[in-house]
Amino acid sequence: MTSVRSYRVPTHAMVLAAGLGLRMRPLTQICPKPLLEVGGKTMLDQALDRLQSAGVAAVTVNTHWLPHKIEDHLANRKGLKINISREEELLETGGGILQALPFLGDQAFYAVNADVIWRDASIPALHRLARVWDDAKMDALLMLTATVQATGYGGDGDFMMDALGELTRRPERQIAPYVFTGVQILHPRLFRDAPSGSFSINRLYDRALEAGRLYGIAHDGDWYHVGTPDAIDIADAEILEKEGARARLLF
């Protein structure tokens, strides 16, 4: 019998919800993008539901655009300790997490973009990440999905991945087989000697990559890139169709 390596689910998580949502205009002129609904539920609540189901106890949410709307929405949330990291100046992905580190503890934590939608296969993706996480050799573990299967995504992908999960960047003028989903486990040491102010977490990925400490896993369920109003309609239709097919199989 093959034994399963024991694993620890991170107790803390960061949900990145501070973006301006410019490509979602005019919807985001009066509503922050994370509070837009896909499949009948806000994108923010879908991320929080998955984190709570995985066993996370405390979640930090950063805010910037229309922050009071997100903060008021979260005030009604039950079952999770919610911390707010408000950004007076938009700090991007790297700066946003760096500012929130005091809330996130000294161990590995989940970081999830508030505007991504995914459906799990038989094992929840957050548990698959926790199973694969190896504190001795990783500073970041990214959940990736196949570029050609990413619903609503029209780019050239982000990463190449070897058999052991170690990542390299997409070569120039080539299509990479994997795109980053916006779901990951990070360790606070990734942010050691990070720049101050606003910066992209890609700068820290590149440093981890050079040190051989940037890894990935391939998501085995569905993932939806919801970047424009049209993408909401596409995701809604596909989720409705798949949930309907699943219900028919059960009954």
N, C-alpha and C positions, 0 to 999 in steps of 0.2 A: 504494500500500500504506500502510495506517495504521500509524504507529510507536507502540510501547508505551513510555510514559515509564519510565525506569529507576527503581528503587526499592531501598531498603535495608530488610531485615528487622531489627527490633530484636534485639540480642544478649542483652538482659536482660528478665526478666519477673517479675511478682509474682503469686502465687496466694493469694487470700484464703481462708484456711481456719480462721479463729479463732472463728467464730460458735458459738452455743450449740445451735442446731438444735432450739429448743423445740417447734416445730410437728411435728417428727419423733419426739417422745416417743411410746412408750417406747423406740423403737429407739436413740435417741441418749443414753439414760441410761448405757449402757456402751460405746458406740461413737461417735466423732466423726462428724458427718454426712458429711464428705468421704470417709470410709472405707466408707460404705455402697455396695453394688454396684447398678449399673443396667446392664442388658444384659450381665451377666457380668463386669463389671470395676468397680473402685471409681471413684467420680466424680473423686477426686483424680488417679488414674493416667490417666484419660481426658484430663484437662486437661494433664497433664505430657506425655503422648504427643503431643498435637497441637502443643504448644510445641516439643518436641524435633524433630518432623518438619518444622516450619517453619524450623528453623535456629537457634533460641535456644540459647545456650551456658550461661547461668546463670539459675537460678530461685530467688527468695526466697519462702518459704512462712511466713506468720504462723500462730502457734498460740496457743490459750488454753484451750479446753475439752478436757480429757483430752490435754494436749499430748504426753505421752510416747508415746502410741499413734501419733500422726501422725509424730513424730520417729523412732520405731523403724521404722515402715513405710518412711520415706524413706531410712533408713540402707542399705537394700538396693538403692536406685535406681542404675542404671548409665547412663553417657553424658551426664549433666547435672551441672553443679556446683550443689549445693543449699545454700542458706543458710537458716538458721532465724531468724525474728524472733519470739521468744516475748513475749507480752503478759501481764504479771502482772495488769493491769487491762484489760478489754476496751476497745479503742480505736475501735471501729467502722471503717467503710471509710476515711474520710479520715485519722483518726489512725493507723490501722494502716499505711497506705502511707507516711505521713509518717515514722513511726519507722523504716521499712525503707529509706528513700531512700539512706542511705550504701551499701547493697548494690547499688543500681540504676543507678549511673553518672550521667553528666550529659547523656545523650541520651534521646530518646523510648524508652519501654519498653511492653511489653504488661502489662495487668493483667486477670486472669481470676478470676472467682468460682469457688471449688472445687466448688460444688454446682450447676453448670449443665451441661446435656448438649446438644450440637448435632451435626448431621450436615451435612457439606459437600456442595455441589453440585460442578460440574466444577472450580472453582478453590477451593482451601482458603480458608476465611474469614480466617485470619490473614494470608495473602498478599494477599487483597483489601484488608484494612485497611492493610497496608504500602504497597500501590500507591497508595492514595488519600491517605495521610498527606502533609500539606504543612506542613513545619516553620515556614514563614514566616507562615502565617495561622491555625494551629491550636494550641491548648493541650490539647485532648482530642478524640478521634475515637471515637465509640461505635458498636458494632454493634447495630443495632435489628432487630426482626422485626415483621411485621404483627400487630397486636393480635388480630385475629379468627382468625389461624392459629396462635397460640401454644398448643401442647398443654399442658394442665394449668393455664393461666393464666385467672383469672376477674376481673381488674381492668379499669380503664378506660383503660389505656395511660399512657404517660409524655410523649411528645414529638410535636410537629408537625415536619415537615422540608420545606424548600423544594427547588427543583430543583437547587440548588448544594450541598445537603447541610447547610445551616446549620439549627440546631435552635432551637425555641422550646418553652416548657412547654405542657402541656395546659391549655386554658382551663377555668375552673371550671364544673362541671356538664356537661362535654362529654366524649365519648370521643375519645381521641387515636388516630391510625392506627398509631402505633408504640409498642412497649414495649422497654425496654432489656434486653439479653440477659445482661449481666454480663461482656461481652468488650469490650475497648477498648485503645486506645493513648493513653498520657498522656505529657506532658513534665514534667520536674521543676519547671519554672517555674510550673506550675499551683499548686504548693504554696508559692510565695513569699508570705511574710507570713501563712501559715495559722495558725489558732489552735493552741494546745498542747492536749495531752490528747485526750479522746475527742470525735470529731465526725464527722458524715456528709460524705462527699465531695460530696453535693448542694450544700453551701454553696459549694464551689469551682466546681461546674458553673454555678451561678447567676452567679457572678462572671465566668466565661468567657463565658457567654451574653450578659451585658451588654456585654462587650467585643467581641462578634462572633467569638469564637474557640472556640465549641463546635459541633462538626460530627458528622454521623452517616453511616452507610451502611446500606442495607437488606440483611439476610442473605437469601441466595437458596436456603438449604437448610432443614432442619427444626431446630426448637428446642423443648426440653422444660423446662417449669417444674416442678422436682421439689422441692416444698415440704412434702409430707405423705407418710405411708406409702402411702396410696392412689395418689398420683401416681407412686410407684415402679412399682406394678403396671401403671399405664396406659402409662408410658414403656417398660417391659419388653415389654409386649405389642405396642406399635406398632413398636418397633425390631426385634423378632423377626420380625414380619410383613414389614417392608420389607426386612430383610436376606435373608429367605427368598425374597421376590419377585426381588430382585437376583440371588441365586444361581441361581434358575431361568432367568433371562434369559441368564446367562453360560454355562449348560450346556444 
